[in-house]
């Protein structure tokens, strides 16, 4: 029986769900055991990730057909909103412009946006829709847990938590756009499910590397 686009998205998301032990940092945050310097590093790394992903999604939108283009445009618009929310989180972590300018991003954290940029240049946009949609499911769960913990253990304000609230919130309109993009690709025979899953597995691996690097940075997070 031929699967619908919605069924394919749901199946792929389940197949690519990360191992519960692959993220060592979020459990520390949820228990209130991550120190504020680690939270600051999270904010500083995201200051590099968010604009990079936004530009990658805009490039994918330029390369894509109408439905995938709508999906990637929506993602890019979301990244722009997230960037605004990120500043309040960074400030709550004690990050000012001088500290941000002095920060050296960690290779293990920046591998994820580097791979998203590779996908933007090389992958079939329809395949990326499937891979990215599956990855965002795990990211949203992480953000929900962090937002709750920041309020409970770190006394962060709603404004300071808004970055994580934004990604944790259900996005039915985005889900519909993703479904329409996959449906269009299936109808046109442009979706390679095996390749999309390969992209998705790599995204999940780079996501896990991001969190593991923040837990055990291999280099100093500040220049002397």
C-alpha positions as a Markdown table, in Angstrom:
| # | Residue | x | y | z |
|---|---|---|---|---|
| 1 | Unk | 0.0 | 0.0 | 0.0 |
| 2 | Unk | 1.3 | 3.4 | -0.9 |
| 3 | Unk | 2.0 | 5.6 | 2.1 |
| 4 | Unk | 0.7 | 9.2 | 2.3 |
| 5 | Unk | 3.0 | 12.1 | 2.8 |
| 6 | Unk | 1.9 | 12.4 | 6.4 |
| 7 | Unk | 2.5 | 8.8 | 7.1 |
| 8 | Unk | 6.0 | 9.0 | 5.6 |
| 9 | Unk | 6.8 | 12.0 | 7.7 |
| 10 | Unk | 5.6 | 10.3 | 10.9 |
| 11 | Unk | 7.4 | 7.0 | 10.1 |
| 12 | Unk | 10.7 | 8.8 | 9.3 |
| 13 | Unk | 10.5 | 10.8 | 12.5 |
| 14 | Unk | 10.0 | 7.6 | 14.5 |
| 15 | Unk | 12.9 | 5.8 | 12.7 |
| 16 | Unk | 15.3 | 8.8 | 13.2 |
| 17 | Unk | 14.4 | 9.5 | 16.9 |
| 18 | Unk | 17.6 | 9.9 | 18.8 |
| 19 | Unk | 18.8 | 7.5 | 21.5 |
| 20 | Unk | 17.7 | 8.9 | 24.9 |
| 21 | Unk | 21.3 | 8.8 | 26.0 |
| 22 | Unk | 22.7 | 10.7 | 23.0 |
| 23 | Unk | 22.1 | 14.1 | 24.7 |
| 24 | Unk | 24.1 | 14.4 | 27.9 |
| 25 | Unk | 23.4 | 18.1 | 28.5 |
| 26 | Unk | 19.6 | 18.4 | 28.6 |
| 27 | Unk | 19.2 | 16.0 | 31.5 |
| 28 | Unk | 21.8 | 18.1 | 33.5 |
| 29 | Unk | 19.8 | 21.3 | 32.7 |
| 30 | Unk | 16.5 | 19.6 | 33.7 |
| 31 | Unk | 18.0 | 18.7 | 37.1 |
| 32 | Unk | 19.5 | 22.2 | 37.6 |
| 33 | Unk | 23.0 | 20.8 | 37.5 |
| 34 | Unk | 24.4 | 22.6 | 34.5 |
| 35 | Unk | 26.4 | 25.7 | 35.5 |
| 36 | Unk | 25.6 | 29.1 | 34.0 |
| 37 | Unk | 28.8 | 29.2 | 32.0 |
| 38 | Unk | 27.5 | 26.2 | 30.1 |
| 39 | Unk | 24.2 | 27.9 | 29.5 |
| 40 | Unk | 26.1 | 30.9 | 28.3 |
| 41 | Unk | 28.0 | 28.7 | 25.9 |
| 42 | Unk | 24.7 | 27.3 | 24.6 |
| 43 | Unk | 23.5 | 30.9 | 23.9 |
| 44 | Unk | 26.8 | 31.8 | 22.2 |
| 45 | Unk | 26.8 | 28.8 | 20.0 |
| 46 | Unk | 23.2 | 29.5 | 19.0 |
| 47 | Unk | 24.2 | 33.0 | 18.0 |
| 48 | Unk | 26.2 | 31.3 | 15.3 |
| 49 | Unk | 23.8 | 28.5 | 14.4 |
| 50 | Unk | 20.6 | 30.5 | 13.9 |
| 51 | Unk | 21.8 | 33.0 | 11.2 |
| 52 | Unk | 23.7 | 30.2 | 9.4 |
| 53 | Unk | 20.6 | 28.0 | 9.3 |
| 54 | Unk | 18.4 | 30.9 | 8.2 |
| 55 | Unk | 20.7 | 31.6 | 5.2 |
| 56 | Unk | 20.8 | 27.8 | 4.3 |
| 57 | Unk | 17.0 | 27.6 | 4.4 |
| 58 | Unk | 16.6 | 30.7 | 2.2 |
| 59 | Unk | 19.0 | 29.1 | -0.3 |
| 60 | Unk | 17.0 | 25.9 | -0.3 |
| 61 | Unk | 13.9 | 27.9 | -0.9 |
| 62 | Unk | 15.5 | 29.5 | -4.0 |
| 63 | Unk | 16.4 | 26.0 | -5.3 |
| 64 | Unk | 13.1 | 24.3 | -4.5 |
| 65 | Unk | 9.7 | 23.9 | -6.2 |
| 66 | Unk | 6.7 | 25.8 | -4.9 |
| 67 | Unk | 5.7 | 23.6 | -1.9 |
| 68 | Unk | 9.2 | 22.9 | -0.6 |
| 69 | Unk | 10.0 | 26.6 | -1.1 |
| 70 | Unk | 7.1 | 27.6 | 1.1 |
| 71 | Unk | 8.4 | 25.2 | 3.8 |
| 72 | Unk | 12.0 | 26.5 | 3.8 |
| 73 | Unk | 10.8 | 30.1 | 3.7 |
| 74 | Unk | 8.7 | 29.4 | 6.8 |
| 75 | Unk | 11.7 | 27.9 | 8.5 |
| 76 | Unk | 13.9 | 30.9 | 7.6 |
| 77 | Unk | 11.2 | 33.3 | 9.0 |
| 78 | Unk | 11.2 | 31.2 | 12.1 |
| 79 | Unk | 14.9 | 31.5 | 12.5 |
| 80 | Unk | 14.7 | 35.3 | 12.3 |
| 81 | Unk | 12.1 | 35.3 | 15.1 |
| 82 | Unk | 14.2 | 32.9 | 17.1 |
| 83 | Unk | 17.3 | 35.2 | 16.8 |
| 84 | Unk | 15.3 | 38.0 | 18.4 |
| 85 | Unk | 14.3 | 35.8 | 21.3 |
| 86 | Unk | 17.9 | 34.5 | 21.7 |
| 87 | Unk | 19.2 | 37.8 | 22.8 |
| 88 | Unk | 17.1 | 37.8 | 26.0 |
| 89 | Unk | 18.4 | 34.3 | 26.9 |
| 90 | Unk | 21.9 | 35.3 | 26.2 |
| 91 | Unk | 21.6 | 38.4 | 28.4 |
| 92 | Unk | 20.1 | 36.3 | 31.2 |
| 93 | Unk | 23.2 | 34.1 | 31.0 |
| 94 | Unk | 25.5 | 37.1 | 31.4 |
| 95 | Unk | 26.5 | 37.4 | 27.7 |
| 96 | Unk | 27.1 | 40.9 | 26.5 |
| 97 | Unk | 28.5 | 42.1 | 23.2 |
| 98 | Unk | 32.1 | 42.1 | 24.4 |
| 99 | Unk | 31.8 | 38.5 | 25.6 |
| 100 | Unk | 30.1 | 37.5 | 22.4 |
| 101 | Unk | 32.8 | 39.1 | 20.3 |
| 102 | Unk | 35.5 | 37.3 | 22.2 |
| 103 | Unk | 33.9 | 33.9 | 21.9 |
| 104 | Unk | 35.5 | 31.2 | 19.8 |
| 105 | Unk | 32.7 | 28.8 | 18.6 |
| 106 | Unk | 33.3 | 25.1 | 19.1 |
| 107 | Unk | 33.8 | 22.9 | 16.0 |
| 108 | Unk | 31.7 | 20.2 | 17.5 |
| 109 | Unk | 28.8 | 22.6 | 17.9 |
| 110 | Unk | 29.2 | 24.2 | 14.5 |
| 111 | Unk | 29.3 | 20.9 | 12.6 |
| 112 | Unk | 25.5 | 20.9 | 12.6 |
| 113 | Unk | 25.0 | 24.2 | 10.7 |
| 114 | Unk | 27.9 | 23.3 | 8.5 |
| 115 | Unk | 26.1 | 20.2 | 7.4 |
| 116 | Unk | 22.8 | 22.1 | 6.9 |
| 117 | Unk | 24.8 | 24.4 | 4.6 |
| 118 | Unk | 26.1 | 21.4 | 2.7 |
| 119 | Unk | 22.5 | 20.2 | 2.3 |
| 120 | Unk | 21.5 | 23.6 | 1.0 |
| 121 | Unk | 24.2 | 23.4 | -1.7 |
| 122 | Unk | 24.1 | 19.8 | -2.7 |
| 123 | Unk | 20.9 | 18.0 | -1.7 |
| 124 | Unk | 17.5 | 17.7 | -3.4 |
| 125 | Unk | 15.3 | 20.1 | -1.5 |
| 126 | Unk | 12.5 | 17.5 | -1.2 |
| 127 | Unk | 14.8 | 15.1 | 0.5 |
| 128 | Unk | 15.9 | 17.8 | 2.9 |
| 129 | Unk | 12.3 | 18.5 | 3.9 |
| 130 | Unk | 11.9 | 14.9 | 5.1 |
| 131 | Unk | 15.3 | 14.9 | 6.9 |
| 132 | Unk | 14.9 | 18.3 | 8.6 |
| 133 | Unk | 11.3 | 17.7 | 9.7 |
| 134 | Unk | 12.3 | 14.5 | 11.5 |
| 135 | Unk | 15.2 | 16.2 | 13.2 |
| 136 | Unk | 13.1 | 19.1 | 14.4 |
| 137 | Unk | 10.9 | 16.8 | 16.4 |
| 138 | Unk | 13.7 | 15.9 | 18.7 |
| 139 | Unk | 14.9 | 19.5 | 18.9 |
| 140 | Unk | 11.5 | 20.7 | 20.0 |
| 141 | Unk | 11.4 | 18.2 | 22.8 |
| 142 | Unk | 14.8 | 19.3 | 24.0 |
| 143 | Unk | 13.6 | 22.9 | 24.0 |
| 144 | Unk | 10.5 | 22.1 | 26.0 |
| 145 | Unk | 12.5 | 20.5 | 28.7 |
| 146 | Unk | 15.0 | 23.3 | 28.8 |
| 147 | Unk | 12.3 | 26.0 | 29.0 |
| 148 | Unk | 10.7 | 24.3 | 32.0 |
| 149 | Unk | 14.1 | 23.8 | 33.8 |
| 150 | Unk | 15.2 | 27.4 | 33.2 |
| 151 | Unk | 12.1 | 28.6 | 35.1 |
| 152 | Unk | 12.2 | 25.9 | 37.8 |
| 153 | Unk | 15.9 | 25.8 | 38.6 |
| 154 | Unk | 17.4 | 29.0 | 37.3 |
| 155 | Unk | 14.6 | 31.5 | 37.9 |
| 156 | Unk | 14.7 | 32.7 | 34.3 |
| 157 | Unk | 11.9 | 35.0 | 33.2 |
| 158 | Unk | 9.4 | 34.2 | 30.4 |
| 159 | Unk | 11.3 | 36.6 | 28.2 |
| 160 | Unk | 14.6 | 34.8 | 28.8 |
| 161 | Unk | 12.9 | 31.4 | 28.1 |
| 162 | Unk | 11.1 | 32.6 | 24.9 |
| 163 | Unk | 13.8 | 31.2 | 22.6 |
| 164 | Unk | 13.1 | 27.7 | 23.8 |
| 165 | Unk | 9.3 | 28.2 | 24.1 |
| 166 | Unk | 9.3 | 29.2 | 20.5 |
| 167 | Unk | 10.8 | 26.0 | 19.3 |
| 168 | Unk | 8.9 | 23.9 | 21.8 |
| 169 | Unk | 5.4 | 25.2 | 20.7 |
| 170 | Unk | 3.4 | 23.0 | 18.3 |
| 171 | Unk | 3.5 | 24.4 | 14.7 |
| 172 | Unk | 0.6 | 22.9 | 12.9 |
| 173 | Unk | 0.9 | 25.4 | 10.0 |
| 174 | Unk | 4.6 | 24.3 | 9.5 |
| 175 | Unk | 3.5 | 20.6 | 9.7 |
| 176 | Unk | 0.9 | 21.2 | 6.9 |
| 177 | Unk | 3.5 | 22.9 | 4.8 |
| 178 | Unk | 6.0 | 20.0 | 5.3 |
| 179 | Unk | 3.3 | 17.5 | 4.4 |
| 180 | Unk | 2.4 | 19.5 | 1.2 |
| 181 | Unk | 6.1 | 19.6 | 0.2 |
| 182 | Unk | 6.5 | 15.8 | 0.7 |
| 183 | Unk | 3.2 | 15.2 | -1.2 |
| 184 | Unk | 4.3 | 17.3 | -4.1 |
| 185 | Unk | 7.7 | 15.5 | -4.2 |
| 186 | Unk | 6.1 | 12.1 | -4.0 |
| 187 | Unk | 3.7 | 12.9 | -6.9 |
| 188 | Unk | 6.6 | 14.2 | -9.0 |
| 189 | Unk | 8.9 | 11.2 | -8.2 |
| 190 | Unk | 11.5 | 13.6 | -6.8 |
| 191 | Unk | 11.8 | 12.1 | -3.3 |
| 192 | Unk | 14.5 | 9.6 | -2.5 |
| 193 | Unk | 13.5 | 8.1 | 0.8 |
| 194 | Unk | 16.8 | 6.3 | 1.4 |
| 195 | Unk | 18.9 | 9.4 | 0.8 |
| 196 | Unk | 16.5 | 11.5 | 2.9 |
| 197 | Unk | 17.0 | 9.1 | 5.8 |
| 198 | Unk | 20.7 | 9.2 | 5.3 |
| 199 | Unk | 20.6 | 13.0 | 5.6 |
| 200 | Unk | 18.4 | 12.7 | 8.7 |
| 201 | Unk | 20.7 | 10.3 | 10.4 |
| 202 | Unk | 23.6 | 12.6 | 9.9 |
| 203 | Unk | 21.6 | 15.6 | 11.2 |
| 204 | Unk | 20.8 | 13.6 | 14.3 |
| 205 | Unk | 24.5 | 12.7 | 14.7 |
| 206 | Unk | 25.6 | 16.3 | 14.4 |
| 207 | Unk | 22.8 | 17.3 | 16.8 |
| 208 | Unk | 24.1 | 14.8 | 19.4 |
| 209 | Unk | 27.7 | 16.1 | 18.8 |
| 210 | Unk | 26.4 | 19.7 | 19.5 |
| 211 | Unk | 25.1 | 18.7 | 23.0 |
| 212 | Unk | 28.0 | 16.5 | 23.8 |
| 213 | Unk | 30.5 | 19.2 | 22.9 |
| 214 | Unk | 28.8 | 21.7 | 25.2 |
| 215 | Unk | 29.0 | 19.1 | 28.0 |
| 216 | Unk | 32.7 | 18.4 | 27.4 |
| 217 | Unk | 34.2 | 21.3 | 25.3 |
| 218 | Unk | 37.5 | 20.3 | 23.7 |
| 219 | Unk | 38.8 | 23.9 | 23.7 |
| 220 | Unk | 38.3 | 27.0 | 25.9 |
| 221 | Unk | 35.1 | 28.9 | 25.2 |
| 222 | Unk | 36.8 | 32.3 | 25.7 |
| 223 | Unk | 39.9 | 33.9 | 24.4 |
| 224 | Unk | 42.2 | 35.1 | 27.1 |
